[in-house]
Amino acid sequence: MAAVLQIHAIAHRHPALAIVDATVSRAVEMAAALLVVAEICVLLTGVTSRYLFHTPIVWTDELASILFLWLAMLGAVVALRRGEHMRMTALVGMVPPKVRTFLETLAIAAPVVFLLLLIHPAVEFAQEEAFVTTPALDLPNSWRAAALPVGSVLMLVMAGLRLLGTEDWRYAVGAVAAVAAIAGIMMLLEPVLRDLGNLNLLIFFVGLVALGVLSGAPIAFCFGLATLGYLALTTDTPLLVVVGRMDEGMSHLILLSVPLFVFLGLLIEMTGMATAMVAFLASLLGHVRGGLSYVLLGAMYLVSGISGSKAADMAAVAPVLFPEMKARGAKEGDLVALLAATGAQTETIPPSLVLITLGSVTGVSISALFTGGMLPGVVLAATLCAVVWWRYRGDDLSNVRRATRGEIGKKLLISIPALALPFIIRAAVVEGVATATEVSTIGILYAILAGLFIYRQFKWRRLMPMLIETAALSGAILLIIGTATGMAWALTQSGFSGQLAQAMAGLPGGAAMFMAASILAFIILGSVLEGIPAIVLFGPLLFPIARQMGINDVQYAMVVILSMGMGLFAPPFGVGYYAACAISRIRPDAGMKPIVGYMVALLVGLILVASVPWISIGFL
């Protein structure tokens, strides 16, 4: 809303700037929408050529990767203009109006400073990448890397226009001055900071990030500012390295499933498939207190691992269930809290990219991990179901009529094409028809055909807004992942990982204390690192220690992954929580209180998994 008001203010006070804003934003939105379409076409072409004609096209993944980084950056531009980057607004909403206005302006000034610092190293990075050529298309890698400086400049333009649209120019000047003052003080303290060693990790990655997040600045830019500040003031590392890590985090091809599953979720809703699916599920459980919450738990369990990305899993489920759950009186905060909790609960469900990565870097059998990962997810689902039962035990269902068998059968018949979609997607992955990245395109094609010929509900005029919404939401998620990856790399270079392993190996109390310390450590690590970087960094260090203490590899893997998942989806620092909020279109502060109960339930389930080895290894 603040972004919309600022855009209107620009139009009223600065008509020329309003024309610039409208022209640039429309061009960026169109480009981002076309990139979503291009990604779908490229990946679907690759699947069709390989599976139907048995003639693989070697350049499809390469082209998809190039386009993907452009989609991520342009989507981030759209999200910035719309004010849709994830923020923590709990404290902002509690302060007096004048302070709130200042903090809202500060939330624009922080991205401006970050982008000003980022543009030069981003240009350097793109120039360096010009010396690398892609293997299949033989193109300079600068074609892809140029998305970073171009996107940064466009975001800077949008942020600048929003600052100009501030109601009182004194707030804009004050916000910029406040950020500049903090930066200036940190620069003056540089000689002192360089002598503090790893104490700087607390100053930058806890103190500075917390200050930015709690003041309402967008999460992604808080992560980025902390990382740039840490490297610039306490190390001799060139800042273009941060850009490289952002590139690595944002352009991992498996993440391409995020925008495609976001678009698939919008398609399912638009074509009527979601309505048919929810109607059937509601006929089964609608008379049960909290019935659709149980459906959400089961749906996340079923689709988890299909895309290889928790954000994509949530994007495939939330748009289907949330509208009906809201219509039945569920509170927004509880919805996003449960969605985030199910993201943590289903981390061990195969086929999981985290499981595959862990097996590859630790030498643990991937097939054993796949077998061992199913039951821990069920145990955690049971603890979450207990919380759902408790919270909804008092619901008044006196006016809710239980569906008859005939009604259930009729709704089942109507919903079969919609219910078949998750099974088609999973079968396509298991049978090798498509990769985890490509499979969403099969779902998109299926949804389009079902909407056109089965449900006969396909609104062509909604396609462009849906594509723009997909790009904006994806850009907001991917920019958080990119800046978090840069922060993870900085933590690694500090030597923190090696010190952690040594400290844990020297703990008294044997295996039980080591397991408890591992849970605590990976909850903390999961809140600041993406899952795969955390596994790659700490798996090879800690698994040998666990073996020496007699802990089974598969059990320890389940404990590590679930602990990391809890941290990843726990506010205020967990990136996964903000991804759930972005997908749900729900303010982060709305879910802060409800998620506490779910996190306690997950912790109880995690302690059970850690205490009872059979849960993880009973079926090996």
Secondary structure, DSSP 4 states (H G I P E B T S, - for coil): -HHHHHHHHHHHH-HHHHHHHHHHHHHHHHHHHHHHHHHHHHHHHHHHHHHTSS---TTHHHHHHHHHHHHHHHHHHHHHHHT-S----TTGGGS-HHHHHHHHHHHHHHHHHHHHHHHHHHHHHHHHHTT-B-TTT--BTHHHHTHHHHHHHHHHHHHHHHHHT-SSHHHHHHHHHHHHHHHHHHHHTHHHHHTSTTHHHHIIIIIIHHHHHHTT--HHHHHHHHHHHHHHHH----THHHHHHHHHHH--GGGGHHHHHHHHHHHHHHTTHHHHHHHHHHHHHTTSTTHHHHHHHHHHHHHTTSSS-HHHHHHHHHHHHHHHHHHTT--HHHHHHHHHHHHHHTTTSSS-HHHHHHHHHH---HHHHHHHTHHHHHHHHHHHHHHHHHHTTT---TTPPPPPHHHHHHHHHHHHHHHHHHHHHHHHHHTTSS-TTTHHHHHHHHHHHIIIIIS----GGGHHHHHHHHHHHHHHHHHHHHHHHHHHHHHHHTTHHHHHHHHHHT-SSHHHHHHHHHHHHHHHHHHHS-HHHHHHHHHHHHHHHHHHTT--HHHHHHHHHHHHHHHHTSTTT-HHHHHHHHHHT--GGGGHHHHHHHHHHHHHHHHHHHH-THHHHTT-
